[in-house]
Amino acid sequence: MALGLLGKSPRIVAVSYGAPSGILPVSVVILDGHREARLALAAAFGRDADFALLGGTEDTAEALQLCARFQPQIVLVDSRTVYKALETCRTVLERSPHSQIVLLSTFFDPGEQRRYEDAGASACYLKSEPFRVLATRLKSLVGLLE
């Protein structure tokens, strides 16, 4: 149960394992200032056995602690609600060098996307895409899909 995702300043470690065939699930941390977005993503990840949600927060410092402690494969960062998202990308990689940073937003312009990628983001995806599309892209990003 991901209770921490519900609060304003959550303290979370919510792990949901159960990927088929003995394959470890893709570990994920969410950094998003929108409570509803965190809840929606948590619910979607909770229904997909290929993912393990390690935590979700609106607080950058807390997200950085989660990354340093758990070294997630994927760190989802909302580019619109996270203060200093470019700096956050760099700091996540300092604390969790093997994490793939994925920026989520309602829109990206090409220059903005390039700046995020220069700061270490592996990808930039739109929040408007269905979860199944995001899930497929994340699995591909960590090498679960060819």
CNS distance restraints for C-alpha pairs under 8 A (distance, minus, plus):
assign (resid   1 and name CA) (resid  14 and name CA) 6.30 0.50 0.50
assign (resid   1 and name CA) (resid  15 and name CA) 7.98 0.50 0.50
assign (resid   2 and name CA) (resid   6 and name CA) 7.62 0.50 0.50
assign (resid   2 and name CA) (resid  12 and name CA) 7.10 0.50 0.50
assign (resid   2 and name CA) (resid  13 and name CA) 7.42 0.50 0.50
assign (resid   2 and name CA) (resid  14 and name CA) 4.92 0.50 0.50
assign (resid   2 and name CA) (resid  15 and name CA) 7.84 0.50 0.50
assign (resid   2 and name CA) (resid  42 and name CA) 7.36 0.50 0.50
assign (resid   2 and name CA) (resid  55 and name CA) 7.72 0.50 0.50
assign (resid   3 and name CA) (resid   7 and name CA) 7.44 0.50 0.50
assign (resid   3 and name CA) (resid  10 and name CA) 7.96 0.50 0.50
assign (resid   3 and name CA) (resid  12 and name CA) 7.14 0.50 0.50
assign (resid   3 and name CA) (resid  14 and name CA) 7.67 0.50 0.50
assign (resid   4 and name CA) (resid   9 and name CA) 8.00 0.50 0.50
assign (resid   4 and name CA) (resid  10 and name CA) 4.44 0.50 0.50
assign (resid   4 and name CA) (resid  11 and name CA) 5.25 0.50 0.50
assign (resid   4 and name CA) (resid  12 and name CA) 4.42 0.50 0.50
assign (resid   4 and name CA) (resid  13 and name CA) 7.32 0.50 0.50
assign (resid   4 and name CA) (resid  14 and name CA) 7.60 0.50 0.50
assign (resid   4 and name CA) (resid  55 and name CA) 7.47 0.50 0.50
assign (resid   4 and name CA) (resid  56 and name CA) 7.20 0.50 0.50
assign (resid   4 and name CA) (resid  57 and name CA) 7.78 0.50 0.50
assign (resid   5 and name CA) (resid  10 and name CA) 5.95 0.50 0.50
assign (resid   5 and name CA) (resid  12 and name CA) 6.84 0.50 0.50
assign (resid   5 and name CA) (resid  35 and name CA) 7.47 0.50 0.50
assign (resid   5 and name CA) (resid  38 and name CA) 6.38 0.50 0.50
assign (resid   5 and name CA) (resid  39 and name CA) 6.26 0.50 0.50
assign (resid   5 and name CA) (resid  42 and name CA) 7.44 0.50 0.50
assign (resid   5 and name CA) (resid  55 and name CA) 7.24 0.50 0.50
assign (resid   5 and name CA) (resid  56 and name CA) 5.51 0.50 0.50
assign (resid   5 and name CA) (resid  57 and name CA) 6.44 0.50 0.50
assign (resid   6 and name CA) (resid  10 and name CA) 6.92 0.50 0.50
assign (resid   6 and name CA) (resid  35 and name CA) 6.90 0.50 0.50
assign (resid   6 and name CA) (resid  39 and name CA) 6.76 0.50 0.50
assign (resid   7 and name CA) (resid  35 and name CA) 7.86 0.50 0.50
assign (resid   8 and name CA) (resid  35 and name CA) 7.39 0.50 0.50
assign (resid   8 and name CA) (resid  58 and name CA) 7.55 0.50 0.50
assign (resid   9 and name CA) (resid  57 and name CA) 6.77 0.50 0.50
assign (resid   9 and name CA) (resid  58 and name CA) 6.82 0.50 0.50
assign (resid   9 and name CA) (resid  59 and name CA) 6.86 0.50 0.50
assign (resid  10 and name CA) (resid  56 and name CA) 7.54 0.50 0.50
assign (resid  10 and name CA) (resid  57 and name CA) 5.90 0.50 0.50
assign (resid  10 and name CA) (resid  58 and name CA) 7.93 0.50 0.50
assign (resid  11 and name CA) (resid  57 and name CA) 7.69 0.50 0.50
assign (resid  11 and name CA) (resid  62 and name CA) 7.89 0.50 0.50
assign (resid  12 and name CA) (resid  54 and name CA) 7.53 0.50 0.50
assign (resid  12 and name CA) (resid  55 and name CA) 5.16 0.50 0.50
assign (resid  12 and name CA) (resid  56 and name CA) 6.70 0.50 0.50
assign (resid  12 and name CA) (resid  57 and name CA) 7.80 0.50 0.50
assign (resid  13 and name CA) (resid  53 and name CA) 8.00 0.50 0.50
assign (resid  13 and name CA) (resid  54 and name CA) 5.21 0.50 0.50
assign (resid  13 and name CA) (resid  55 and name CA) 4.96 0.50 0.50
assign (resid  14 and name CA) (resid  53 and name CA) 6.01 0.50 0.50
assign (resid  14 and name CA) (resid  54 and name CA) 5.09 0.50 0.50
assign (resid  14 and name CA) (resid  55 and name CA) 5.65 0.50 0.50
assign (resid  15 and name CA) (resid  52 and name CA) 5.46 0.50 0.50
assign (resid  15 and name CA) (resid  53 and name CA) 5.33 0.50 0.50
assign (resid  15 and name CA) (resid  54 and name CA) 5.16 0.50 0.50
assign (resid  15 and name CA) (resid  55 and name CA) 7.75 0.50 0.50
assign (resid  16 and name CA) (resid  46 and name CA) 6.63 0.50 0.50
assign (resid  16 and name CA) (resid  49 and name CA) 7.67 0.50 0.50
assign (resid  16 and name CA) (resid  51 and name CA) 7.35 0.50 0.50
assign (resid  16 and name CA) (resid  52 and name CA) 4.83 0.50 0.50
assign (resid  16 and name CA) (resid  53 and name CA) 6.23 0.50 0.50
assign (resid  16 and name CA) (resid  54 and name CA) 7.98 0.50 0.50
assign (resid  17 and name CA) (resid  24 and name CA) 7.68 0.50 0.50
assign (resid  17 and name CA) (resid  25 and name CA) 6.46 0.50 0.50
assign (resid  17 and name CA) (resid  49 and name CA) 6.53 0.50 0.50
assign (resid  17 and name CA) (resid  50 and name CA) 7.91 0.50 0.50
assign (resid  17 and name CA) (resid  51 and name CA) 7.15 0.50 0.50
assign (resid  17 and name CA) (resid  52 and name CA) 5.57 0.50 0.50
assign (resid  18 and name CA) (resid  24 and name CA) 7.80 0.50 0.50
assign (resid  18 and name CA) (resid  25 and name CA) 7.08 0.50 0.50
assign (resid  18 and name CA) (resid  49 and name CA) 5.09 0.50 0.50
assign (resid  18 and name CA) (resid  50 and name CA) 7.13 0.50 0.50
assign (resid  19 and name CA) (resid  23 and name CA) 5.79 0.50 0.50
assign (resid  19 and name CA) (resid  24 and name CA) 6.03 0.50 0.50
assign (resid  19 and name CA) (resid  25 and name CA) 5.33 0.50 0.50
assign (resid  19 and name CA) (resid  49 and name CA) 4.59 0.50 0.50
assign (resid  19 and name CA) (resid  50 and name CA) 4.75 0.50 0.50
assign (resid  19 and name CA) (resid  51 and name CA) 7.28 0.50 0.50
assign (resid  20 and name CA) (resid  49 and name CA) 7.22 0.50 0.50
assign (resid  20 and name CA) (resid  50 and name CA) 7.52 0.50 0.50
assign (resid  24 and name CA) (resid  50 and name CA) 7.57 0.50 0.50
assign (resid  25 and name CA) (resid  49 and name CA) 6.85 0.50 0.50
assign (resid  25 and name CA) (resid  50 and name CA) 4.57 0.50 0.50
assign (resid  25 and name CA) (resid  51 and name CA) 4.60 0.50 0.50
assign (resid  25 and name CA) (resid  52 and name CA) 5.61 0.50 0.50
assign (resid  26 and name CA) (resid  50 and name CA) 6.08 0.50 0.50
assign (resid  26 and name CA) (resid  51 and name CA) 4.54 0.50 0.50
assign (resid  26 and name CA) (resid  52 and name CA) 5.81 0.50 0.50
assign (resid  26 and name CA) (resid  72 and name CA) 7.97 0.50 0.50
assign (resid  26 and name CA) (resid  73 and name CA) 6.30 0.50 0.50
assign (resid  26 and name CA) (resid  74 and name CA) 7.39 0.50 0.50
assign (resid  26 and name CA) (resid 139 and name CA) 7.33 0.50 0.50
assign (resid  26 and name CA) (resid 142 and name CA) 7.74 0.50 0.50
assign (resid  27 and name CA) (resid  51 and name CA) 5.92 0.50 0.50
assign (resid  27 and name CA) (resid  52 and name CA) 4.72 0.50 0.50
assign (resid  27 and name CA) (resid  53 and name CA) 5.91 0.50 0.50
assign (resid  27 and name CA) (resid  54 and name CA) 6.41 0.50 0.50
assign (resid  27 and name CA) (resid  72 and name CA) 5.01 0.50 0.50
assign (resid  27 and name CA) (resid  73 and name CA) 5.25 0.50 0.50
assign (resid  27 and name CA) (resid  74 and name CA) 6.22 0.50 0.50
assign (resid  28 and name CA) (resid  51 and name CA) 7.11 0.50 0.50
assign (resid  28 and name CA) (resid  52 and name CA) 6.15 0.50 0.50
assign (resid  28 and name CA) (resid  53 and name CA) 4.90 0.50 0.50
assign (resid  28 and name CA) (resid  54 and name CA) 5.69 0.50 0.50
assign (resid  28 and name CA) (resid  55 and name CA) 7.23 0.50 0.50
assign (resid  28 and name CA) (resid  72 and name CA) 5.52 0.50 0.50
assign (resid  28 and name CA) (resid  73 and name CA) 6.23 0.50 0.50
assign (resid  28 and name CA) (resid  74 and name CA) 4.80 0.50 0.50
assign (resid  28 and name CA) (resid  75 and name CA) 5.74 0.50 0.50
assign (resid  28 and name CA) (resid  76 and name CA) 7.32 0.50 0.50
assign (resid  29 and name CA) (resid  53 and name CA) 6.24 0.50 0.50
assign (resid  29 and name CA) (resid  54 and name CA) 5.52 0.50 0.50
assign (resid  29 and name CA) (resid  55 and name CA) 5.02 0.50 0.50
assign (resid  29 and name CA) (resid  56 and name CA) 5.63 0.50 0.50
assign (resid  29 and name CA) (resid  63 and name CA) 7.29 0.50 0.50
assign (resid  29 and name CA) (resid  66 and name CA) 7.43 0.50 0.50
assign (resid  29 and name CA) (resid  67 and name CA) 7.34 0.50 0.50
assign (resid  29 and name CA) (resid  72 and name CA) 6.53 0.50 0.50
assign (resid  29 and name CA) (resid  74 and name CA) 6.49 0.50 0.50
assign (resid  29 and name CA) (resid  75 and name CA) 4.87 0.50 0.50
assign (resid  29 and name CA) (resid  76 and name CA) 6.22 0.50 0.50
assign (resid  30 and name CA) (resid  38 and name CA) 6.99 0.50 0.50
assign (resid  30 and name CA) (resid  55 and name CA) 6.31 0.50 0.50
assign (resid  30 and name CA) (resid  56 and name CA) 4.33 0.50 0.50
assign (resid  30 and name CA) (resid  57 and name CA) 6.33 0.50 0.50
assign (resid  30 and name CA) (resid  63 and name CA) 7.55 0.50 0.50
assign (resid  30 and name CA) (resid  75 and name CA) 5.96 0.50 0.50
assign (resid  30 and name CA) (resid  76 and name CA) 4.80 0.50 0.50
assign (resid  30 and name CA) (resid  77 and name CA) 6.29 0.50 0.50
assign (resid  31 and name CA) (resid  38 and name CA) 7.95 0.50 0.50
assign (resid  31 and name CA) (resid  56 and name CA) 5.81 0.50 0.50
assign (resid  31 and name CA) (resid  57 and name CA) 5.21 0.50 0.50
assign (resid  31 and name CA) (resid  58 and name CA) 5.51 0.50 0.50
assign (resid  31 and name CA) (resid  59 and name CA) 7.12 0.50 0.50
assign (resid  31 and name CA) (resid  60 and name CA) 6.89 0.50 0.50
assign (resid  31 and name CA) (resid  63 and name CA) 6.26 0.50 0.50
assign (resid  31 and name CA) (resid  75 and name CA) 7.43 0.50 0.50
assign (resid  31 and name CA) (resid  76 and name CA) 5.97 0.50 0.50
assign (resid  31 and name CA) (resid  77 and name CA) 4.83 0.50 0.50
assign (resid  31 and name CA) (resid  78 and name CA) 6.39 0.50 0.50
assign (resid  31 and name CA) (resid  82 and name CA) 7.38 0.50 0.50
assign (resid  32 and name CA) (resid  37 and name CA) 7.12 0.50 0.50
assign (resid  32 and name CA) (resid  38 and name CA) 6.35 0.50 0.50
assign (resid  32 and name CA) (resid  56 and name CA) 7.52 0.50 0.50
assign (resid  32 and name CA) (resid  57 and name CA) 6.29 0.50 0.50
assign (resid  32 and name CA) (resid  58 and name CA) 4.96 0.50 0.50
assign (resid  32 and name CA) (resid  76 and name CA) 7.84 0.50 0.50
assign (resid  32 and name CA) (resid  77 and name CA) 6.01 0.50 0.50
assign (resid  32 and name CA) (resid  78 and name CA) 5.02 0.50 0.50
assign (resid  32 and name CA) (resid  81 and name CA) 6.29 0.50 0.50
assign (resid  32 and name CA) (resid  82 and name CA) 6.50 0.50 0.50
assign (resid  33 and name CA) (resid  57 and name CA) 7.36 0.50 0.50
assign (resid  33 and name CA) (resid  58 and name CA) 4.35 0.50 0.50
assign (resid  33 and name CA) (resid  59 and name CA) 7.57 0.50 0.50
assign (resid  33 and name CA) (resid  78 and name CA) 7.33 0.50 0.50
assign (resid  33 and name CA) (resid  81 and name CA) 4.98 0.50 0.50
assign (resid  33 and name CA) (resid  82 and name CA) 6.32 0.50 0.50
assign (resid  34 and name CA) (resid  38 and name CA) 6.43 0.50 0.50
assign (resid  34 and name CA) (resid  58 and name CA) 7.21 0.50 0.50
assign (resid  34 and name CA) (resid  81 and name CA) 7.20 0.50 0.50
assign (resid  35 and name CA) (resid  39 and name CA) 6.22 0.50 0.50
assign (resid  35 and name CA) (resid  58 and name CA) 7.63 0.50 0.50
assign (resid  36 and name CA) (resid  40 and name CA) 6.08 0.50 0.50
assign (resid  37 and name CA) (resid  41 and name CA) 6.09 0.50 0.50
assign (resid  38 and name CA) (resid  42 and name CA) 5.92 0.50 0.50
assign (resid  38 and name CA) (resid  56 and name CA) 6.58 0.50 0.50
assign (resid  38 and name CA) (resid  57 and name CA) 7.57 0.50 0.50
assign (resid  39 and name CA) (resid  43 and name CA) 6.08 0.50 0.50
assign (resid  40 and name CA) (resid  44 and name CA) 6.21 0.50 0.50
assign (resid  41 and name CA) (resid  45 and name CA) 6.02 0.50 0.50
assign (resid  42 and name CA) (resid  46 and name CA) 5.91 0.50 0.50
assign (resid  42 and name CA) (resid  53 and name CA) 7.06 0.50 0.50
assign (resid  42 and name CA) (resid  56 and name CA) 7.95 0.50 0.50
assign (resid  43 and name CA) (resid  47 and name CA) 6.45 0.50 0.50
assign (resid  44 and name CA) (resid  48 and name CA) 6.65 0.50 0.50
assign (resid  44 and name CA) (resid 131 and name CA) 6.98 0.50 0.50
assign (resid  45 and name CA) (resid  49 and name CA) 7.68 0.50 0.50
assign (resid  45 and name CA) (resid  51 and name CA) 5.97 0.50 0.50
assign (resid  45 and name CA) (resid  52 and name CA) 7.20 0.50 0.50
assign (resid  45 and name CA) (resid  53 and name CA) 6.66 0.50 0.50
assign (resid  46 and name CA) (resid  51 and name CA) 7.48 0.50 0.50
assign (resid  46 and name CA) (resid  52 and name CA) 7.59 0.50 0.50
assign (resid  46 and name CA) (resid  53 and name CA) 7.35 0.50 0.50
assign (resid  54 and name CA) (resid  66 and name CA) 7.83 0.50 0.50
assign (resid  54 and name CA) (resid  70 and name CA) 7.71 0.50 0.50
assign (resid  54 and name CA) (resid  72 and name CA) 7.59 0.50 0.50
assign (resid  55 and name CA) (resid  63 and name CA) 7.93 0.50 0.50
assign (resid  55 and name CA) (resid  66 and name CA) 7.18 0.50 0.50
assign (resid  56 and name CA) (resid  63 and name CA) 7.27 0.50 0.50
assign (resid  57 and name CA) (resid  62 and name CA) 6.99 0.50 0.50
assign (resid  57 and name CA) (resid  63 and name CA) 6.35 0.50 0.50
assign (resid  58 and name CA) (resid  63 and name CA) 7.87 0.50 0.50
assign (resid  58 and name CA) (resid  82 and name CA) 7.51 0.50 0.50
assign (resid  59 and name CA) (resid  63 and name CA) 6.28 0.50 0.50
assign (resid  60 and name CA) (resid  64 and name CA) 6.13 0.50 0.50
assign (resid  60 and name CA) (resid  82 and name CA) 7.21 0.50 0.50
assign (resid  60 and name CA) (resid  83 and name CA) 7.93 0.50 0.50
assign (resid  60 and name CA) (resid  88 and name CA) 7.38 0.50 0.50
assign (resid  61 and name CA) (resid  65 and name CA) 6.32 0.50 0.50
assign (resid  62 and name CA) (resid  66 and name CA) 6.28 0.50 0.50
assign (resid  63 and name CA) (resid  67 and name CA) 6.18 0.50 0.50
assign (resid  64 and name CA) (resid  68 and name CA) 6.13 0.50 0.50
assign (resid  64 and name CA) (resid  91 and name CA) 7.56 0.50 0.50
assign (resid  64 and name CA) (resid  92 and name CA) 6.06 0.50 0.50
assign (resid  64 and name CA) (resid  95 and name CA) 7.21 0.50 0.50
assign (resid  65 and name CA) (resid  69 and name CA) 6.05 0.50 0.50
assign (resid  66 and name CA) (resid  70 and name CA) 5.85 0.50 0.50
assign (resid  66 and name CA) (resid  71 and name CA) 7.60 0.50 0.50
assign (resid  67 and name CA) (resid  71 and name CA) 4.97 0.50 0.50
assign (resid  67 and name CA) (resid  72 and name CA) 6.09 0.50 0.50
assign (resid  67 and name CA) (resid  75 and name CA) 7.91 0.50 0.50
assign (resid  67 and name CA) (resid  92 and name CA) 6.73 0.50 0.50
assign (resid  67 and name CA) (resid  95 and name CA) 6.60 0.50 0.50
assign (resid  67 and name CA) (resid  96 and name CA) 5.76 0.50 0.50
assign (resid  68 and name CA) (resid  92 and name CA) 7.89 0.50 0.50
assign (resid  68 and name CA) (resid  95 and name CA) 4.96 0.50 0.50
assign (resid  68 and name CA) (resid  96 and name CA) 5.54 0.50 0.50
assign (resid  71 and name CA) (resid  95 and name CA) 7.99 0.50 0.50
assign (resid  71 and name CA) (resid  96 and name CA) 5.19 0.50 0.50
assign (resid  71 and name CA) (resid  97 and name CA) 7.97 0.50 0.50
assign (resid  71 and name CA) (resid  98 and name CA) 7.29 0.50 0.50
assign (resid  71 and name CA) (resid  99 and name CA) 6.55 0.50 0.50
assign (resid  72 and name CA) (resid  96 and name CA) 7.50 0.50 0.50
assign (resid  72 and name CA) (resid  98 and name CA) 8.00 0.50 0.50
assign (resid  72 and name CA) (resid  99 and name CA) 5.75 0.50 0.50
assign (resid  73 and name CA) (resid  98 and name CA) 6.82 0.50 0.50
assign (resid  73 and name CA) (resid  99 and name CA) 4.60 0.50 0.50
assign (resid  73 and name CA) (resid 100 and name CA) 5.86 0.50 0.50
assign (resid  73 and name CA) (resid 142 and name CA) 7.17 0.50 0.50
assign (resid  74 and name CA) (resid  99 and name CA) 5.48 0.50 0.50
assign (resid  74 and name CA) (resid 100 and name CA) 4.80 0.50 0.50
assign (resid  74 and name CA) (resid 101 and name CA) 5.90 0.50 0.50
assign (resid  74 and name CA) (resid 102 and name CA) 7.02 0.50 0.50
assign (resid  74 and name CA) (resid 138 and name CA) 7.61 0.50 0.50
assign (resid  75 and name CA) (resid  99 and name CA) 6.61 0.50 0.50
assign (resid  75 and name CA) (resid 100 and name CA) 6.16 0.50 0.50
assign (resid  75 and name CA) (resid 101 and name CA) 4.82 0.50 0.50
assign (resid  75 and name CA) (resid 102 and name CA) 6.07 0.50 0.50
assign (resid  76 and name CA) (resid 101 and name CA) 6.10 0.50 0.50
assign (resid  76 and name CA) (resid 102 and name CA) 4.90 0.50 0.50
assign (resid  76 and name CA) (resid 103 and name CA) 5.88 0.50 0.50
assign (resid  76 and name CA) (resid 104 and name CA) 6.76 0.50 0.50
assign (resid  77 and name CA) (resid  82 and name CA) 7.21 0.50 0.50
assign (resid  77 and name CA) (resid  85 and name CA) 7.55 0.50 0.50
assign (resid  77 and name CA) (resid 101 and name CA) 7.18 0.50 0.50
assign (resid  77 and name CA) (resid 102 and name CA) 6.15 0.50 0.50
assign (resid  77 and name CA) (resid 103 and name CA) 4.83 0.50 0.50
assign (resid  77 and name CA) (resid 104 and name CA) 5.94 0.50 0.50
assign (resid  78 and name CA) (resid  82 and name CA) 5.99 0.50 0.50
assign (resid  78 and name CA) (resid  85 and name CA) 7.84 0.50 0.50
assign (resid  78 and name CA) (resid 103 and name CA) 5.70 0.50 0.50
assign (resid  78 and name CA) (resid 104 and name CA) 4.74 0.50 0.50
assign (resid  78 and name CA) (resid 105 and name CA) 5.73 0.50 0.50
assign (resid  79 and name CA) (resid  85 and name CA) 5.73 0.50 0.50
assign (resid  79 and name CA) (resid 103 and name CA) 5.93 0.50 0.50
assign (resid  79 and name CA) (resid 104 and name CA) 6.08 0.50 0.50
assign (resid  79 and name CA) (resid 105 and name CA) 5.71 0.50 0.50
assign (resid  80 and name CA) (resid 105 and name CA) 6.30 0.50 0.50
assign (resid  84 and name CA) (resid  88 and name CA) 6.20 0.50 0.50
assign (resid  85 and name CA) (resid  89 and name CA) 6.26 0.50 0.50
assign (resid  86 and name CA) (resid  90 and name CA) 6.74 0.50 0.50
assign (resid  86 and name CA) (resid 115 and name CA) 7.57 0.50 0.50
assign (resid  86 and name CA) (resid 116 and name CA) 6.02 0.50 0.50
assign (resid  86 and name CA) (resid 119 and name CA) 6.00 0.50 0.50
assign (resid  87 and name CA) (resid  91 and name CA) 6.23 0.50 0.50
assign (resid  87 and name CA) (resid 119 and name CA) 7.47 0.50 0.50
assign (resid  88 and name CA) (resid  92 and name CA) 6.01 0.50 0.50
assign (resid  89 and name CA) (resid  93 and name CA) 6.46 0.50 0.50
assign (resid  89 and name CA) (resid 101 and name CA) 6.81 0.50 0.50
assign (resid  89 and name CA) (resid 116 and name CA) 7.58 0.50 0.50
assign (resid  89 and name CA) (resid 119 and name CA) 5.99 0.50 0.50
assign (resid  89 and name CA) (resid 120 and name CA) 6.00 0.50 0.50
assign (resid  89 and name CA) (resid 121 and name CA) 6.39 0.50 0.50
assign (resid  90 and name CA) (resid  94 and name CA) 6.42 0.50 0.50
assign (resid  90 and name CA) (resid 119 and name CA) 5.68 0.50 0.50
assign (resid  90 and name CA) (resid 120 and name CA) 6.19 0.50 0.50
assign (resid  91 and name CA) (resid  95 and name CA) 6.36 0.50 0.50
assign (resid  92 and name CA) (resid  96 and name CA) 5.70 0.50 0.50
assign (resid  92 and name CA) (resid  97 and name CA) 7.33 0.50 0.50
assign (resid  92 and name CA) (resid  99 and name CA) 7.80 0.50 0.50
assign (resid  93 and name CA) (resid  97 and name CA) 4.36 0.50 0.50
assign (resid  93 and name CA) (resid  98 and name CA) 7.15 0.50 0.50
assign (resid  93 and name CA) (resid  99 and name CA) 6.70 0.50 0.50
assign (resid  93 and name CA) (resid 120 and name CA) 7.24 0.50 0.50
assign (resid 100 and name CA) (resid 121 and name CA) 6.85 0.50 0.50
assign (resid 100 and name CA) (resid 122 and name CA) 5.68 0.50 0.50
assign (resid 100 and name CA) (resid 141 and name CA) 7.78 0.50 0.50
assign (resid 100 and name CA) (resid 142 and name CA) 7.80 0.50 0.50
assign (resid 101 and name CA) (resid 120 and name CA) 7.10 0.50 0.50
assign (resid 101 and name CA) (resid 121 and name CA) 4.70 0.50 0.50
assign (resid 101 and name CA) (resid 122 and name CA) 5.43 0.50 0.50
assign (resid 101 and name CA) (resid 123 and name CA) 6.92 0.50 0.50
assign (resid 102 and name CA) (resid 121 and name CA) 5.83 0.50 0.50
assign (resid 102 and name CA) (resid 122 and name CA) 5.84 0.50 0.50
assign (resid 102 and name CA) (resid 123 and name CA) 4.93 0.50 0.50
assign (resid 102 and name CA) (resid 124 and name CA) 5.64 0.50 0.50
assign (resid 102 and name CA) (resid 125 and name CA) 7.21 0.50 0.50
assign (resid 103 and name CA) (resid 116 and name CA) 7.83 0.50 0.50
assign (resid 103 and name CA) (resid 121 and name CA) 6.89 0.50 0.50
assign (resid 103 and name CA) (resid 123 and name CA) 6.32 0.50 0.50
assign (resid 103 and name CA) (resid 124 and name CA) 4.59 0.50 0.50
assign (resid 103 and name CA) (resid 125 and name CA) 6.20 0.50 0.50
assign (resid 104 and name CA) (resid 124 and name CA) 5.93 0.50 0.50
assign (resid 104 and name CA) (resid 125 and name CA) 5.08 0.50 0.50
assign (resid 104 and name CA) (resid 126 and name CA) 5.56 0.50 0.50
assign (resid 104 and name CA) (resid 127 and name CA) 5.73 0.50 0.50
assign (resid 105 and name CA) (resid 124 and name CA) 7.74 0.50 0.50
assign (resid 105 and name CA) (resid 125 and name CA) 6.66 0.50 0.50
assign (resid 105 and name CA) (resid 126 and name CA) 5.13 0.50 0.50
assign (resid 105 and name CA) (resid 127 and name CA) 5.38 0.50 0.50
assign (resid 106 and name CA) (resid 126 and name CA) 5.50 0.50 0.50
assign (resid 106 and name CA) (resid 127 and name CA) 5.44 0.50 0.50
assign (resid 106 and name CA) (resid 128 and name CA) 6.63 0.50 0.50
assign (resid 107 and name CA) (resid 126 and name CA) 6.21 0.50 0.50
assign (resid 108 and name CA) (resid 112 and name CA) 6.21 0.50 0.50
assign (resid 108 and name CA) (resid 113 and name CA) 6.11 0.50 0.50
assign (resid 108 and name CA) (resid 124 and name CA) 7.86 0.50 0.50
assign (resid 108 and name CA) (resid 126 and name CA) 7.81 0.50 0.50
assign (resid 109 and name CA) (resid 113 and name CA) 6.28 0.50 0.50
assign (resid 110 and name CA) (resid 114 and name CA) 6.23 0.50 0.50
assign (resid 111 and name CA) (resid 115 and name CA) 6.34 0.50 0.50
assign (resid 112 and name CA) (resid 116 and name CA) 6.42 0.50 0.50
assign (resid 113 and name CA) (resid 117 and name CA) 6.26 0.50 0.50
assign (resid 113 and name CA) (resid 124 and name CA) 6.56 0.50 0.50
assign (resid 114 and name CA) (resid 118 and name CA) 6.07 0.50 0.50
assign (resid 115 and name CA) (resid 119 and name CA) 6.22 0.50 0.50
assign (resid 116 and name CA) (resid 120 and name CA) 6.49 0.50 0.50
assign (resid 116 and name CA) (resid 121 and name CA) 5.47 0.50 0.50
assign (resid 116 and name CA) (resid 124 and name CA) 7.92 0.50 0.50
assign (resid 117 and name CA) (resid 121 and name CA) 4.48 0.50 0.50
assign (resid 117 and name CA) (resid 122 and name CA) 6.21 0.50 0.50
assign (resid 117 and name CA) (resid 123 and name CA) 6.97 0.50 0.50
assign (resid 125 and name CA) (resid 129 and name CA) 7.90 0.50 0.50
assign (resid 125 and name CA) (resid 134 and name CA) 7.70 0.50 0.50
assign (resid 129 and name CA) (resid 133 and name CA) 6.48 0.50 0.50
assign (resid 129 and name CA) (resid 134 and name CA) 6.90 0.50 0.50
assign (resid 130 and name CA) (resid 134 and name CA) 6.66 0.50 0.50
assign (resid 131 and name CA) (resid 135 and name CA) 5.92 0.50 0.50
assign (resid 132 and name CA) (resid 136 and name CA) 6.11 0.50 0.50
assign (resid 133 and name CA) (resid 137 and name CA) 6.23 0.50 0.50
assign (resid 134 and name CA) (resid 138 and name CA) 6.10 0.50 0.50
assign (resid 135 and name CA) (resid 139 and name CA) 6.13 0.50 0.50
assign (resid 136 and name CA) (resid 140 and name CA) 6.15 0.50 0.50
assign (resid 136 and name CA) (resid 145 and name CA) 7.82 0.50 0.50
assign (resid 137 and name CA) (resid 141 and name CA) 6.06 0.50 0.50
assign (resid 138 and name CA) (resid 142 and name CA) 6.50 0.50 0.50
assign (resid 139 and name CA) (resid 143 and name CA) 6.26 0.50 0.50
assign (resid 139 and name CA) (resid 144 and name CA) 5.04 0.50 0.50
assign (resid 139 and name CA) (resid 145 and name CA) 5.97 0.50 0.50
assign (resid 140 and name CA) (resid 144 and name CA) 5.48 0.50 0.50
assign (resid 140 and name CA) (resid 145 and name CA) 4.63 0.50 0.50
assign (resid 140 and name CA) (resid 146 and name CA) 6.58 0.50 0.50
